[in-house]
Amino acid sequence: MLELYHHGSSVCAAKVRLYLGEKGLDWTGHYIDILRGDQFTPEYMKLNPKAVVPTLVHDGKVICDSSNICEYLDDAFPDRQVRPDNPVIRAEVRYWTKAVDEDLHPACGAMTFMTSHRHTIRALGEEGLKKFLNSTPPFSVTADWHEQKKIFVRDGYDAPDAHKKVKLYDRYLQKMETALQDRDWLASEDYTFADIAMTPYVMRLDMMSMQGMWEGGRLPKVKSWLERIKSRKNFQGAIWDWMPDELSSQLAKNGAKSWPEVAEILEIKQ
């Protein structure tokens, strides 16, 4: 039995849901509201000490970290492989998945909190906000996430590292544009884990009304790639079906307000 502890807005959870869908595996979901602080309960932190989602439980065995979960699924269910057989292509896929885990994920967390989540968790009230921020373990998304999150919530795009995070995010979109010059998918002619890994991160920008980072002729290959991604049969069930309407509205509304700041950082004319 496969059980997935996840949340609608979590990019890492979306990655695993996409992978499960691609492999055609049935699973049972346990919804963890990370904006309410469900991930900080003692019961959940016994499963995942980092207090993040997703967490996979397979027949009682706990597997954490989204990329690790995806690779585990291929190992545990080898007759439904998503990873390519060609070792060169597999290495190219790992380039993308490694970059996502090490660079893009922290930047995504920063941009999401600076853009939208800071407003959502402030609705918890002064004491609720303080409890939420102080509940983050010393090592979570990154080794300094406990303190960084407080800064992003307090200062938004005036935070010291805000511009660096935005520009790093944009550099990965630029890398995608280069990779897609002569093919439809990131690592090869076929859809791979590289595309699965990047999908939630581009979709996060899309949800936050930041399509200007690729539209208007800026990154046409990325725009076309995203259109192909949205047309895949597993997309709706892995991405939108788990997004609460209120959360989608918050991301879009707050993102539209923040877009002028992001456009200015990237010197995008509006």
N, C-alpha and C positions, 0 to 999 in steps of 0.2 A: 504493500500500500504506500502510495506517495502522498505526503502531506506537505503543503507549501504555506508557510507563514509569510504574508506579503501585504502590500499596500498599493492603492491605485496610482499614486503619484511617484512611487519609487522607481527610478530608472533601472536599478539592479533587479528588482522584482519583475519588471516588464521584460528584461532580458531573459530571465528564466522562463517566464510564461511563453515567450516567443519560441524558446528552445523546446519546451514541452510540446507546444503545438506542432512544431516542425517534425518532431519525432512521433507524433500521434499518440502520446501517452495520456492516460486518464489520471487525474489527481484531485485531491480534496483540498480546498482552500481554508485557511484561517486568517481572517482579515485583522491586521494590526494597524490601528489608526496612529500613525507616527506623528501627526500634528496634534493629537490629544495627549500623547505620551505613553501609549500602550506598550511601547518597546522597552520602557524603563521598569516595568513590573518585575518583581523577583522571579515570577514563574517563567516569563519570557527570557530574562537574562540568564537563566540556567541553561536555556537552549543556545542562546547567542550572547556571550559576555560583552560583545561590542555594542549591543543594543541597537542593531541595525537589521533591516530586512533586505533580502529574504533569508529564510532558513528552511531547508528541506529536511524532512524526516522520512526515511525509507525503511519500512518494517522495523521501526524503533531506533534506527541509527541516524544520528544527527549530522548533517552536512551543511557547512556555512560558506559564505562568500560566493557571489553569483557566478564568476567564471569557473571556480572550482566545482560548483554544483553542476554547471553545464557539462564540463568534462566528465564528471562522475556519471551523469546520465548516459553518456555515450559508452562508458565502460560497463555500467550496470545493465544496459540494454543494447548490446553490440549489434544486434540484427537490424537496428534502425539508426545507423550512423549518420550524423550531421557533419562531422569532421571529414575533410577530403582525404583520400588515400595518398595522393601525390605529396611527398615530403616537402618539396619546394613550396607548393601552395599552402601546405599546413604551416610552414614557417612564416609565410606572408600573413596568414590568418593570425598567428600568434603575435606578430608585430602590432596588429591593430588591437587585439584584446589586451595585450600588455600595456600599450599606450593608454587605452581607456582606463584601465585600473589605476595606473600610476599618475597620470596627468589629467585626463579629461574628467574623471569622476570628481575629484576635489574641486575643479573649476565649476563643474555643474552644480555641486552643492552650494558653492559660494554664490553663483548667479541666481540660483533658485531662492535662496534666503534673502539676498539683497533685493530681488525683484518682487517676490510675493509672500513667501512663508513668514517673513518678518511681520507682516501685517496680520496674517492668520493667527499666529501664536500670541500676538499681543492682545487678541480678543479673549485670551484666557484670563485676563486681569493681571494686575501687578504681581500678586503672589503666585499665580499660575505660571506666568512668564518666567519668574525667577526660579521656580521649581523645575520647569522644563529645561531651562538652560543649564542649571547646575546638575541635572540628572545625567547628562552626557558623560560616559566613562572617559578617563584620561586618554585612552587610545580608542578611537572609533573610526570615522572616515579617514582621518589622518592622525598623526601623533599629536598635532596641535589643534585638532578640531574643537575640543572643549572650549578653548578660549577664542578661537577664530570665529566660531558661530556667534558668540556674544557680540563680537565687533561688527560682524555683518548685519546682525539684527539691529544693533544700535545705530550704525552709521550708513547702512545701505551703500550706494555707489560712491559715498565719500570715504569709505573705508580705505586704509593705506594700500592694500593690495588689490583693490577693486579693478583698476585698469589692467593690471597684469592678468587677472583671471579672465576678463573679457577677451583680451588679445590672444591668450592661449587657446581659448575656445575657438576663436576665429581661425587661428592657425590650423586647427584640425579640420575645419571646413575647407580651408585652402588645400590641405593634403588630400582630402577626399576629391576635390575638383581635379587635382593632378592625376590621381589614381584612376579616375573615371573617364579620362580623355579618350581611350580607345576601347572601352568595354562598359558593360552595364552594371557590373558589380565590383566591389572594392578589391578583392584578393585574386579573382580569376574571372573566367567567363561565366561561372556559375555562382549562385547565391550561396554564401557560406556563413560561418560563425562571425566573420568580420562584419558582415552586414547586420546580423542579429545584434552584435555588440554595439554598433554605432546607432542603430535605429532609435532607441529610447532617448539618446542624447540630442539627436537632431529634432526628435519629436518634442522634447522639453522646450526647445527654442520655439518651435511651431506653436505649442500650447501657450507660450508666454508672449504671443503676438510679435515675435521677432523675425518674421519671414524676410524682412529687409536685409538680413545678413546673406541671403542667397538670391532673392528675387530682384527684379529690375535689371536683369542681365549681369548681375554681379558674379554669381556662381551658377551658371545654367546647368552644368552637369549634376551638381548637387540637387538642384530643383527637380530635374528629371528622375534622378535616383529616388528621391523621396516620393514622387508620384508612383513609381513602380512598387516601392515598399508598401504604400497605402493600398495598392490593388491586390496584394497577396492575401490568400484566403485566411491565413492565421492572424492577420493584423488586427482586425476588429475585436476578436475574442481576447487577444493578448493585451491590447492597449486600451481601447475606448470602453469596453464592457466593464472594466474595473474602476473607471474614473467617475467618482461622484459628480453629479451635475454642479453642485455648489463649488467644489474644488476646481473644476474646469473653468467655471465662471470667474473665480478668484484669480487663477493663473492668467487668463486672458485679459481681464480688466486691469490687474496690477501691472502686467507686462506691457500693455499699451501705454500706461503712464510712465514706465521706465524706459521705453524704447528710445525716446529722444536722447537720454543720457548715454545709452549704449551706442547709438548712432554717432554721437559726438566723439566718444572714445575711439571709434573705428573710422572716423572721418568719412562717414557715409552721408552724402547729401540727401536731404528729404524733400 
